[in-house]
Amino acid sequence: MEHRWSSRKSIQGSVMLALPPWDKLRADIHDISLGGLAVKSPAQLIAVNTVATLSFLLERDGRVSHHRLSAQVAHSDPMRTGFLFLEPGNETLHVLREMLYSPANNLSASIAGQPCVA
């Protein structure tokens, strides 16, 4: 049983992952929550506890905001890699809360950008 303090929502979008020491790769977002996001696993697995910088865009009220967050891999398997946000900040949490819990928002339209094409 999962112990979550925020529900996950499936979305379409992409994120740039900056992994130590200098690897960067783009991945499709699988789902997002207030606590983190999961991506469809890239070709090579990312080890649990790896710290990465995630860069992605969110749209709110017709305005696009860029988010660059530190996150740690909490789950990794051939299908999905789950990242836990380390310190998301108030602005990011506000945007995520509005996207996840506002009935007026269509979550699939709230992620700016296009899914990755492999």
MMTF fields as JSON, N, C-alpha, C and O atoms, coordinates in Angstrom:
{
  "mmtfVersion": "1.0.0",
  "mmtfProducer": "UNKNOWN",
  "numBonds": 471,
  "numAtoms": 472,
  "numGroups": 118,
  "numChains": 1,
  "numModels": 1,
  "chainsPerModel": [1],
  "groupsPerChain": [118],
  "chainIdList": ["A"],
  "bondAtomList": [4, 2, 8, 6, 12, 10, 16, 14, 20, 18, 24, 22, 28, 26, 32, 30, 36, 34, 40, 38, 44, 42, 48, 46, 52, 50, 56, 54, 60, 58, 64, 62, 68, 66, 72, 70, 76, 74, 80, 78, 84, 82, 88, 86, 92, 90, 96, 94, 100, 98, 104, 102, 108, 106, 112, 110, 116, 114, 120, 118, 124, 122, 128, 126, 132, 130, 136, 134, 140, 138, 144, 142, 148, 146, 152, 150, 156, 154, 160, 158, 164, 162, 168, 166, 172, 170, 176, 174, 180, 178, 184, 182, 188, 186, 192, 190, 196, 194, 200, 198, 204, 202, 208, 206, 212, 210, 216, 214, 220, 218, 224, 222, 228, 226, 232, 230, 236, 234, 240, 238, 244, 242, 248, 246, 252, 250, 256, 254, 260, 258, 264, 262, 268, 266, 272, 270, 276, 274, 280, 278, 284, 282, 288, 286, 292, 290, 296, 294, 300, 298, 304, 302, 308, 306, 312, 310, 316, 314, 320, 318, 324, 322, 328, 326, 332, 330, 336, 334, 340, 338, 344, 342, 348, 346, 352, 350, 356, 354, 360, 358, 364, 362, 368, 366, 372, 370, 376, 374, 380, 378, 384, 382, 388, 386, 392, 390, 396, 394, 400, 398, 404, 402, 408, 406, 412, 410, 416, 414, 420, 418, 424, 422, 428, 426, 432, 430, 436, 434, 440, 438, 444, 442, 448, 446, 452, 450, 456, 454, 460, 458, 464, 462, 468, 466],
  "bondOrderList": [1, 1, 1, 1, 1, 1, 1, 1, 1, 1, 1, 1, 1, 1, 1, 1, 1, 1, 1, 1, 1, 1, 1, 1, 1, 1, 1, 1, 1, 1, 1, 1, 1, 1, 1, 1, 1, 1, 1, 1, 1, 1, 1, 1, 1, 1, 1, 1, 1, 1, 1, 1, 1, 1, 1, 1, 1, 1, 1, 1, 1, 1, 1, 1, 1, 1, 1, 1, 1, 1, 1, 1, 1, 1, 1, 1, 1, 1, 1, 1, 1, 1, 1, 1, 1, 1, 1, 1, 1, 1, 1, 1, 1, 1, 1, 1, 1, 1, 1, 1, 1, 1, 1, 1, 1, 1, 1, 1, 1, 1, 1, 1, 1, 1, 1, 1, 1],
  "groupList": [{"groupName": "MET", "atomNameList": ["N", "CA", "C", "O"], "elementList": ["N", "C", "C", "O"], "formalChargeList": [0, 0, 0, 0], "bondAtomList": [1, 0, 2, 1, 3, 2], "bondOrderList": [1, 1, 2], "singleLetterCode": "M", "chemCompType": "L-PEPTIDE LINKING"}, {"groupName": "GLU", "atomNameList": ["N", "CA", "C", "O"], "elementList": ["N", "C", "C", "O"], "formalChargeList": [0, 0, 0, 0], "bondAtomList": [1, 0, 2, 1, 3, 2], "bondOrderList": [1, 1, 2], "singleLetterCode": "E", "chemCompType": "L-PEPTIDE LINKING"}, {"groupName": "HIS", "atomNameList": ["N", "CA", "C", "O"], "elementList": ["N", "C", "C", "O"], "formalChargeList": [0, 0, 0, 0], "bondAtomList": [1, 0, 2, 1, 3, 2], "bondOrderList": [1, 1, 2], "singleLetterCode": "H", "chemCompType": "L-PEPTIDE LINKING"}, {"groupName": "ARG", "atomNameList": ["N", "CA", "C", "O"], "elementList": ["N", "C", "C", "O"], "formalChargeList": [0, 0, 0, 0], "bondAtomList": [1, 0, 2, 1, 3, 2], "bondOrderList": [1, 1, 2], "singleLetterCode": "R", "chemCompType": "L-PEPTIDE LINKING"}, {"groupName": "TRP", "atomNameList": ["N", "CA", "C", "O"], "elementList": ["N", "C", "C", "O"], "formalChargeList": [0, 0, 0, 0], "bondAtomList": [1, 0, 2, 1, 3, 2], "bondOrderList": [1, 1, 2], "singleLetterCode": "W", "chemCompType": "L-PEPTIDE LINKING"}, {"groupName": "SER", "atomNameList": ["N", "CA", "C", "O"], "elementList": ["N", "C", "C", "O"], "formalChargeList": [0, 0, 0, 0], "bondAtomList": [1, 0, 2, 1, 3, 2], "bondOrderList": [1, 1, 2], "singleLetterCode": "S", "chemCompType": "L-PEPTIDE LINKING"}, {"groupName": "LYS", "atomNameList": ["N", "CA", "C", "O"], "elementList": ["N", "C", "C", "O"], "formalChargeList": [0, 0, 0, 0], "bondAtomList": [1, 0, 2, 1, 3, 2], "bondOrderList": [1, 1, 2], "singleLetterCode": "K", "chemCompType": "L-PEPTIDE LINKING"}, {"groupName": "ILE", "atomNameList": ["N", "CA", "C", "O"], "elementList": ["N", "C", "C", "O"], "formalChargeList": [0, 0, 0, 0], "bondAtomList": [1, 0, 2, 1, 3, 2], "bondOrderList": [1, 1, 2], "singleLetterCode": "I", "chemCompType": "L-PEPTIDE LINKING"}, {"groupName": "GLN", "atomNameList": ["N", "CA", "C", "O"], "elementList": ["N", "C", "C", "O"], "formalChargeList": [0, 0, 0, 0], "bondAtomList": [1, 0, 2, 1, 3, 2], "bondOrderList": [1, 1, 2], "singleLetterCode": "Q", "chemCompType": "L-PEPTIDE LINKING"}, {"groupName": "GLY", "atomNameList": ["N", "CA", "C", "O"], "elementList": ["N", "C", "C", "O"], "formalChargeList": [0, 0, 0, 0], "bondAtomList": [1, 0, 2, 1, 3, 2], "bondOrderList": [1, 1, 2], "singleLetterCode": "G", "chemCompType": "PEPTIDE LINKING"}, {"groupName": "VAL", "atomNameList": ["N", "CA", "C", "O"], "elementList": ["N", "C", "C", "O"], "formalChargeList": [0, 0, 0, 0], "bondAtomList": [1, 0, 2, 1, 3, 2], "bondOrderList": [1, 1, 2], "singleLetterCode": "V", "chemCompType": "L-PEPTIDE LINKING"}, {"groupName": "LEU", "atomNameList": ["N", "CA", "C", "O"], "elementList": ["N", "C", "C", "O"], "formalChargeList": [0, 0, 0, 0], "bondAtomList": [1, 0, 2, 1, 3, 2], "bondOrderList": [1, 1, 2], "singleLetterCode": "L", "chemCompType": "L-PEPTIDE LINKING"}, {"groupName": "ALA", "atomNameList": ["N", "CA", "C", "O"], "elementList": ["N", "C", "C", "O"], "formalChargeList": [0, 0, 0, 0], "bondAtomList": [1, 0, 2, 1, 3, 2], "bondOrderList": [1, 1, 2], "singleLetterCode": "A", "chemCompType": "L-PEPTIDE LINKING"}, {"groupName": "PRO", "atomNameList": ["N", "CA", "C", "O"], "elementList": ["N", "C", "C", "O"], "formalChargeList": [0, 0, 0, 0], "bondAtomList": [1, 0, 2, 1, 3, 2], "bondOrderList": [1, 1, 2], "singleLetterCode": "P", "chemCompType": "L-PEPTIDE LINKING"}, {"groupName": "ASP", "atomNameList": ["N", "CA", "C", "O"], "elementList": ["N", "C", "C", "O"], "formalChargeList": [0, 0, 0, 0], "bondAtomList": [1, 0, 2, 1, 3, 2], "bondOrderList": [1, 1, 2], "singleLetterCode": "D", "chemCompType": "L-PEPTIDE LINKING"}, {"groupName": "ASN", "atomNameList": ["N", "CA", "C", "O"], "elementList": ["N", "C", "C", "O"], "formalChargeList": [0, 0, 0, 0], "bondAtomList": [1, 0, 2, 1, 3, 2], "bondOrderList": [1, 1, 2], "singleLetterCode": "N", "chemCompType": "L-PEPTIDE LINKING"}, {"groupName": "THR", "atomNameList": ["N", "CA", "C", "O"], "elementList": ["N", "C", "C", "O"], "formalChargeList": [0, 0, 0, 0], "bondAtomList": [1, 0, 2, 1, 3, 2], "bondOrderList": [1, 1, 2], "singleLetterCode": "T", "chemCompType": "L-PEPTIDE LINKING"}, {"groupName": "PHE", "atomNameList": ["N", "CA", "C", "O"], "elementList": ["N", "C", "C", "O"], "formalChargeList": [0, 0, 0, 0], "bondAtomList": [1, 0, 2, 1, 3, 2], "bondOrderList": [1, 1, 2], "singleLetterCode": "F", "chemCompType": "L-PEPTIDE LINKING"}, {"groupName": "TYR", "atomNameList": ["N", "CA", "C", "O"], "elementList": ["N", "C", "C", "O"], "formalChargeList": [0, 0, 0, 0], "bondAtomList": [1, 0, 2, 1, 3, 2], "bondOrderList": [1, 1, 2], "singleLetterCode": "Y", "chemCompType": "L-PEPTIDE LINKING"}, {"groupName": "CYS", "atomNameList": ["N", "CA", "C", "O"], "elementList": ["N", "C", "C", "O"], "formalChargeList": [0, 0, 0, 0], "bondAtomList": [1, 0, 2, 1, 3, 2], "bondOrderList": [1, 1, 2], "singleLetterCode": "C", "chemCompType": "L-PEPTIDE LINKING"}],
  "groupTypeList": [0, 1, 2, 3, 4, 5, 5, 3, 6, 5, 7, 8, 9, 5, 10, 0, 11, 12, 11, 13, 13, 4, 14, 6, 11, 3, 12, 14, 7, 2, 14, 7, 5, 11, 9, 9, 11, 12, 10, 6, 5, 13, 12, 8, 11, 7, 12, 10, 15, 16, 10, 12, 16, 11, 5, 17, 11, 11, 1, 3, 14, 9, 3, 10, 5, 2, 2, 3, 11, 5, 12, 8, 10, 12, 2, 5, 14, 13, 0, 3, 16, 9, 17, 11, 17, 11, 1, 13, 9, 15, 1, 16, 11, 2, 10, 11, 3, 1, 0, 11, 18, 5, 13, 12, 15, 15, 11, 5, 12, 5, 7, 12, 9, 8, 13, 19, 10, 12],
  "groupIdList": [1, 2, 3, 4, 5, 6, 7, 8, 9, 10, 11, 12, 13, 14, 15, 16, 17, 18, 19, 20, 21, 22, 23, 24, 25, 26, 27, 28, 29, 30, 31, 32, 33, 34, 35, 36, 37, 38, 39, 40, 41, 42, 43, 44, 45, 46, 47, 48, 49, 50, 51, 52, 53, 54, 55, 56, 57, 58, 59, 60, 61, 62, 63, 64, 65, 66, 67, 68, 69, 70, 71, 72, 73, 74, 75, 76, 77, 78, 79, 80, 81, 82, 83, 84, 85, 86, 87, 88, 89, 90, 91, 92, 93, 94, 95, 96, 97, 98, 99, 100, 101, 102, 103, 104, 105, 106, 107, 108, 109, 110, 111, 112, 113, 114, 115, 116, 117, 118],
  "secStructList": [7, 7, 7, 7, 1, 1, 7, 7, 3, 3, 7, 7, 7, 3, 3, 3, 3, 3, 3, 6, 6, 6, 3, 3, 3, 3, 3, 3, 3, 3, 3, 3, 7, 1, 1, 3, 3, 3, 3, 3, 7, 7, 1, 1, 7, 7, 7, 6, 6, 7, 3, 3, 3, 3, 3, 3, 3, 3, 3, 3, 6, 6, 3, 3, 3, 3, 3, 3, 3, 3, 3, 3, 3, 3, 3, 3, 7, 1, 1, 3, 3, 3, 3, 3, 3, 1, 7, 7, 7, 2, 2, 2, 2, 2, 2, 2, 2, 2, 2, 2, 2, 7, 6, 6, 7, 7, 2, 2, 2, 2, 5, 7, 1, 7, 7, 7, 7, 7],
  "xCoordList": [0.828, 0.0, 0.875, 1.82, 0.553, 1.292, 0.807, -0.385, 1.745, 1.403, 1.72, 2.869, 0.698, 0.881, 0.092, -0.979, 0.615, -0.13, -0.729, -1.368, -0.531, -1.113, -1.419, -0.63, -2.559, -2.909, -2.072, -1.62, -1.87, -1.149, -2.154, -3.236, -1.791, -2.629, -1.796, -0.677, -2.345, -1.671, -1.69, -2.699, -0.586, -0.491, 0.373, 1.07, 0.309, 1.206, 2.091, 1.612, 3.355, 4.313, 5.704, 5.881, 6.679, 8.054, 8.829, 8.448, 9.912, 10.786, 12.229, 12.554, 13.086, 14.515, 15.133, 14.964, 15.846, 16.511, 17.999, 18.647, 18.547, 19.992, 20.51, 20.217, 21.284, 21.779, 23.271, 23.978, 23.762, 25.193, 26.003, 25.521, 27.182, 27.757, 27.281, 27.077, 27.092, 26.68, 25.657, 25.357, 25.118, 24.159, 22.844, 22.338, 22.301, 20.992, 20.167, 20.657, 18.923, 18.04, 16.612, 16.218, 15.854, 14.442, 13.624, 13.938, 12.568, 11.702, 10.247, 9.934, 9.364, 7.919, 7.457, 7.842, 6.628, 6.046, 4.913, 4.07, 4.895, 3.841, 2.732, 1.554, 3.119, 2.147, 2.849, 4.077, 2.042, 2.588, 1.718, 0.524, 2.337, 1.621, 2.307, 3.282, 1.805, 2.463, 3.856, 4.731, 4.068, 5.336, 6.382, 7.552, 5.992, 6.972, 6.33, 5.147, 7.123, 6.586, 7.26, 8.368, 6.569, 7.104, 7.254, 6.426, 8.307, 8.543, 8.544, 8.839, 8.211, 8.369, 9.866, 10.619, 10.288, 11.722, 12.485, 12.07, 13.623, 14.504, 15.155, 14.948, 15.937, 16.556, 17.389, 17.385, 18.103, 18.88, 18.23, 17.757, 18.214, 17.619, 18.427, 19.651, 17.722, 18.366, 18.287, 17.211, 19.402, 19.467, 18.647, 18.598, 18.007, 17.29, 18.278, 19.442, 17.805, 18.555, 19.409, 20.075, 19.411, 20.112, 19.408, 18.181, 20.181, 19.618, 19.776, 20.845, 18.699, 18.691, 18.022, 17.337, 18.228, 17.504, 16.477, 16.821, 15.209, 14.114, 13.708, 13.495, 13.602, 13.16, 11.926, 11.96, 10.829, 9.594, 8.772, 9.016, 7.801, 6.933, 5.533, 5.045, 4.887, 3.494, 2.72, 3.243, 1.475, 0.638, -0.484, -1.129, -0.709, -1.782, -2.38, -1.658, -3.683, -4.388, -3.78, -3.683, -3.37, -2.793, -1.349, -0.757, -0.779, 0.624, 1.463, 1.066, 2.616, 3.525, 4.613, 5.212, 4.861, 5.936, 6.93, 6.554, 8.198, 9.275, 9.623, 9.741, 9.787, 10.141, 11.393, 11.493, 12.331, 13.602, 13.782, 14.068, 13.611, 13.577, 14.572, 14.821, 15.132, 15.939, 14.994, 13.99, 15.326, 14.487, 15.379, 16.473, 14.88, 15.61, 14.794, 13.576, 15.474, 14.782, 14.333, 15.143, 13.011, 12.438, 12.042, 11.906, 11.856, 11.424, 11.986, 11.974, 12.469, 12.987, 12.752, 13.187, 12.062, 11.886, 11.851, 11.892, 11.776, 11.826, 10.673, 10.785, 9.582, 8.427, 8.416, 7.994, 8.876, 8.688, 9.787, 10.29, 10.153, 11.082, 10.359, 9.869, 10.292, 9.584, 10.548, 11.476, 10.323, 11.152, 10.379, 9.2, 11.029, 10.478, 11.087, 12.31, 10.237, 10.744, 11.417, 10.855, 12.63, 13.35, 12.903, 12.642, 12.809, 12.326, 11.636, 12.258, 10.35, 9.686, 9.442, 9.35, 9.335, 9.082, 7.592, 6.805, 7.222, 5.817, 5.148, 3.999, 5.832, 5.216, 4.867, 3.763, 5.807, 5.554, 4.421, 3.556, 4.415, 3.344, 1.984, 0.989, 1.938, 0.679, 0.174, -1.005, 1.054, 0.667, 0.208, -0.808, 0.95, 0.579, -0.76, -1.591, -0.973, -2.257, -3.417, -4.439, -3.248, -4.306, -4.557, -5.708, -3.488, -3.628, -4.298, -5.169, -3.89, -4.346, -5.746, -6.486, -6.11, -7.335, -8.417, -9.533, -8.133, -9.152, -10.029, -9.514, -11.354, -12.228, -12.313, -12.711, -11.949, -12.048, -10.904, -10.988, -9.845, -8.677, -8.705, -9.061, -8.327, -8.16, -6.677, -5.863, -6.317, -4.911, -4.132, -2.981, -4.71, -3.954, -3.589, -2.615, -4.347, -4.051, -3.155, -2.749, -2.832, -2.092, -0.58, 0.155, -0.116, 1.313, 1.727, 1.207, 2.654, 3.109, 4.108, 4.849, 4.135, 5.078, 4.434, 3.263, 5.208, 4.726, 5.394, 6.524, 4.713, 5.368, 6.586, 6.65, 7.524, 8.71, 8.349, 7.445, 9.055, 8.917, 10.237, 11.283, 10.187, 11.429, 11.803, 12.819],
  "yCoordList": [-1.182, 0.0, 1.25, 1.358, 2.187, 3.436, 4.388, 4.453, 5.123, 6.139, 7.496, 7.938, 8.154, 9.436, 10.512, 10.252, 11.703, 12.829, 13.692, 14.705, 13.303, 14.015, 13.005, 12.094, 13.17, 12.243, 12.513, 13.635, 11.463, 11.579, 11.742, 11.156, 12.546, 12.736, 12.433, 12.925, 11.625, 11.33, 12.577, 13.278, 12.845, 14.009, 13.678, 12.664, 14.551, 14.479, 15.707, 16.818, 15.516, 16.608, 16.028, 14.81, 16.894, 16.413, 17.203, 18.309, 16.609, 17.203, 16.964, 15.917, 17.937, 17.769, 17.345, 18.018, 16.227, 15.704, 15.999, 15.589, 16.702, 16.928, 16.023, 16.224, 15.026, 14.018, 14.202, 14.65, 13.862, 14.026, 13.038, 11.93, 13.363, 14.688, 15.667, 16.841, 15.221, 16.167, 15.61, 16.264, 14.454, 13.866, 14.651, 15.007, 14.915, 15.539, 14.69, 14.248, 14.468, 13.757, 14.227, 14.667, 14.125, 14.507, 13.238, 12.182, 13.364, 12.21, 12.648, 13.802, 11.722, 11.972, 11.87, 10.951, 12.82, 12.768, 11.749, 11.75, 10.886, 9.882, 10.43, 10.369, 10.967, 11.568, 12.564, 12.597, 13.383, 14.429, 14.54, 14.239, 14.977, 15.229, 16.408, 16.949, 16.803, 17.875, 17.458, 18.306, 16.16, 15.679, 15.3, 15.146, 15.145, 14.744, 14.397, 14.655, 13.809, 13.376, 12.097, 11.778, 11.368, 10.127, 10.304, 10.945, 9.735, 9.769, 8.352, 7.397, 8.231, 6.942, 6.695, 7.539, 5.548, 5.296, 5.455, 4.96, 6.162, 6.241, 4.891, 3.94, 4.806, 3.543, 2.903, 1.681, 3.725, 3.161, 3.557, 4.682, 2.622, 2.892, 3.931, 3.99, 4.751, 5.728, 5.153, 4.768, 5.096, 4.457, 5.216, 6.446, 4.457, 5.042, 5.873, 5.501, 6.994, 7.977, 8.92, 9.792, 8.772, 9.724, 11.072, 11.141, 12.144, 13.495, 14.097, 14.027, 14.684, 15.278, 16.648, 16.976, 17.431, 18.684, 18.478, 18.065, 18.766, 18.613, 19.991, 20.908, 20.139, 21.402, 21.128, 20.301, 21.836, 21.66, 22.935, 23.801, 23.043, 24.209, 23.84, 22.747, 24.754, 24.597, 25.815, 26.929, 25.585, 26.689, 26.911, 25.965, 28.187, 28.555, 29.87, 30.848, 29.901, 31.109, 31.709, 32.93, 30.853, 31.33, 31.79, 32.208, 31.719, 32.105, 30.86, 29.944, 30.829, 29.687, 30.047, 31.121, 29.134, 29.339, 28.185, 27.025, 28.539, 27.542, 27.11, 27.94, 25.809, 25.272, 24.427, 23.557, 24.7, 23.971, 23.528, 24.34, 22.231, 21.702, 20.578, 19.78, 20.527, 19.37, 18.268, 18.518, 17.049, 15.901, 14.675, 14.597, 13.734, 12.491, 11.32, 11.277, 10.366, 9.181, 8.346, 7.917, 8.121, 7.319, 5.933, 5.007, 5.785, 4.514, 4.427, 5.412, 3.269, 3.088, 1.649, 0.705, 1.494, 0.174, 0.371, 1.513, -0.682, -0.53, 0.3, 0.785, 0.464, 1.215, 2.677, 3.54, 2.968, 4.287, 4.628, 3.758, 5.902, 6.414, 7.509, 8.469, 7.369, 8.332, 9.241, 8.773, 10.548, 11.555, 12.219, 12.535, 12.431, 13.151, 14.55, 14.691, 15.597, 16.967, 17.194, 16.852, 17.776, 18.0, 19.291, 19.281, 20.387, 21.657, 22.413, 23.244, 22.13, 22.7, 24.203, 24.822, 24.803, 26.236, 26.55, 25.772, 27.697, 28.078, 28.295, 27.889, 28.928, 29.193, 27.886, 27.732, 26.958, 25.677, 24.923, 24.365, 24.9, 24.219, 24.85, 24.14, 26.175, 26.864, 26.463, 26.15, 26.469, 26.094, 24.639, 24.326, 23.755, 22.333, 22.113, 21.344, 22.78, 22.649, 23.055, 22.371, 24.17, 24.652, 23.659, 23.388, 23.118, 22.158, 20.873, 20.332, 20.391, 19.092, 19.116, 18.139, 20.203, 20.194, 21.17, 21.106, 22.063, 22.996, 22.314, 21.853, 22.234, 21.57, 22.314, 21.729, 23.587, 24.372, 24.091, 24.439, 23.471, 23.237, 21.855, 20.873, 21.793, 20.527, 20.197, 20.857, 19.181, 18.89, 18.607, 19.029, 17.914, 17.577, 18.834, 18.824, 19.915, 21.159, 22.053, 23.117, 21.649, 22.504, 22.365, 23.181, 21.359, 21.166, 21.783, 21.412, 22.714, 23.356, 22.448, 21.716, 22.49, 21.68, 20.43, 20.152, 19.684, 18.477, 17.249, 17.334, 16.106, 14.869, 14.58, 15.004, 13.876, 13.491, 12.5, 11.68, 12.581, 11.586, 10.84, 11.434, 9.542, 8.754, 8.307, 7.633],
  "zCoordList": [0.0, 0.0, 0.0, 0.782, -0.881, -0.939, 0.139, 0.442, 0.713, 1.705, 1.084, 1.096, 0.543, -0.144, 0.564, 1.114, 0.551, 1.099, -0.004, 0.28, -1.253, -2.385, -3.482, -3.737, -4.125, -5.204, -6.443, -6.673, -7.241, -8.507, -9.627, -9.593, -10.629, -11.807, -13.046, -13.185, -13.938, -15.205, -16.076, -16.149, -16.727, -17.603, -18.814, -18.843, -19.805, -20.956, -20.924, -20.702, -21.141, -21.144, -21.086, -21.074, -21.051, -20.981, -19.936, -19.55, -19.498, -18.489, -18.914, -19.474, -18.647, -18.875, -17.546, -16.529, -17.567, -16.38, -16.483, -17.446, -15.503, -15.422, -14.312, -13.134, -14.714, -13.786, -13.565, -14.468, -12.374, -12.132, -12.942, -13.175, -13.378, -13.232, -14.305, -13.996, -15.582, -16.613, -17.581, -18.58, -17.335, -18.268, -18.253, -17.188, -19.433, -19.558, -20.509, -21.548, -20.147, -21.057, -20.87, -19.79, -21.932, -21.914, -21.712, -22.261, -20.912, -20.643, -20.654, -20.361, -20.991, -20.931, -19.492, -18.769, -19.08, -17.741, -17.74, -18.637, -16.74, -16.574, -15.68, -16.032, -14.516, -13.613, -12.698, -12.621, -11.998, -11.141, -9.895, -9.926, -8.795, -7.548, -6.867, -7.39, -5.709, -4.962, -4.507, -4.333, -4.313, -3.779, -4.802, -4.453, -6.062, -7.059, -8.38, -8.603, -9.251, -10.544, -10.969, -10.537, -11.827, -12.382, -13.88, -14.527, -14.421, -15.861, -16.4, -15.681, -17.673, -18.34, -18.42, -18.907, -17.945, -17.797, -19.095, -20.143, -19.011, -20.175, -20.442, -19.689, -21.503, -21.922, -20.812, -20.658, -20.039, -18.944, -17.617, -17.456, -16.677, -15.375, -14.617, -14.73, -13.841, -12.968, -11.558, -11.099, -10.885, -9.562, -8.521, -8.521, -7.637, -6.505, -5.69, -5.544, -5.165, -4.373, -5.207, -4.647, -6.537, -7.385, -7.292, -7.367, -7.128, -7.098, -8.491, -9.097, -8.982, -10.316, -10.255, -9.286, -11.289, -11.44, -12.536, -13.643, -12.232, -13.184, -13.687, -12.893, -14.997, -15.589, -16.439, -17.35, -16.132, -16.882, -16.817, -15.976, -17.705, -17.781, -17.32, -17.608, -16.601, -16.21, -16.696, -16.733, -17.065, -17.515, -16.515, -16.066, -16.17, -15.252, -15.719, -15.914, -15.899, -16.334, -17.595, -17.72, -18.532, -19.78, -19.672, -20.667, -18.483, -18.287, -18.081, -17.361, -18.711, -18.591, -17.587, -17.658, -16.65, -15.683, -15.79, -15.959, -15.688, -15.758, -14.344, -13.441, -14.158, -12.841, -12.973, -13.838, -12.106, -12.059, -10.617, -9.737, -10.382, -9.024, -8.826, -9.73, -7.64, -7.258, -6.824, -6.156, -7.208, -6.855, -6.697, -7.255, -5.928, -5.675, -6.189, -6.017, -6.825, -7.322, -6.132, -5.311, -6.057, -4.98, -5.469, -4.67, -6.778, -7.362, -8.781, -9.519, -9.151, -10.506, -10.951, -10.291, -12.074, -12.685, -14.195, -14.654, -14.971, -16.43, -17.025, -18.151, -16.287, -16.805, -16.38, -17.15, -15.157, -14.587, -13.595, -12.885, -13.554, -12.555, -11.783, -12.377, -10.469, -9.635, -8.898, -8.239, -9.013, -8.357, -7.23, -7.388, -6.102, -4.966, -4.976, -4.939, -5.027, -4.982, -3.634, -2.593, -3.648, -2.4, -1.715, -0.512, -2.442, -1.898, -3.026, -3.688, -3.25, -4.421, -4.376, -5.436, -3.23, -3.14, -3.214, -3.752, -2.666, -2.574, -3.918, -4.096, -4.879, -6.182, -6.896, -7.419, -6.913, -7.565, -6.879, -7.553, -5.559, -4.834, -5.125, -5.266, -5.216, -5.523, -6.911, -7.071, -7.909, -9.271, -9.314, -9.933, -8.66, -8.647, -7.945, -8.427, -6.816, -6.111, -7.006, -7.067, -7.696, -8.583, -9.721, -10.066, -10.301, -11.392, -10.922, -11.604, -9.761, -9.288, -8.687, -8.805, -8.053, -7.264, -7.707, -7.191, -8.636, -9.104, -10.145, -11.163, -9.917, -10.887, -12.213, -13.221, -12.23, -13.46, -14.425, -15.602, -13.942, -14.793, -15.409, -14.758, -16.666, -17.367, -17.293, -17.938, -16.513, -16.259, -17.528, -17.637, -18.484, -19.696, -20.475, -21.229, -20.311, -21.009, -20.175, -20.643, -18.944, -18.029, -18.137, -17.581, -18.832, -19.005, -20.33, -21.383, -20.279, -21.495, -22.199, -21.543, -23.514, -24.28, -24.815, -24.555, -25.56, -26.222, -25.626, -25.144, -25.653, -25.231, -26.102, -27.256, -25.554, -26.324, -27.404, -27.239, -28.501, -29.557, -29.62, -29.885, -29.378, -29.352, -30.727, -30.902]
}
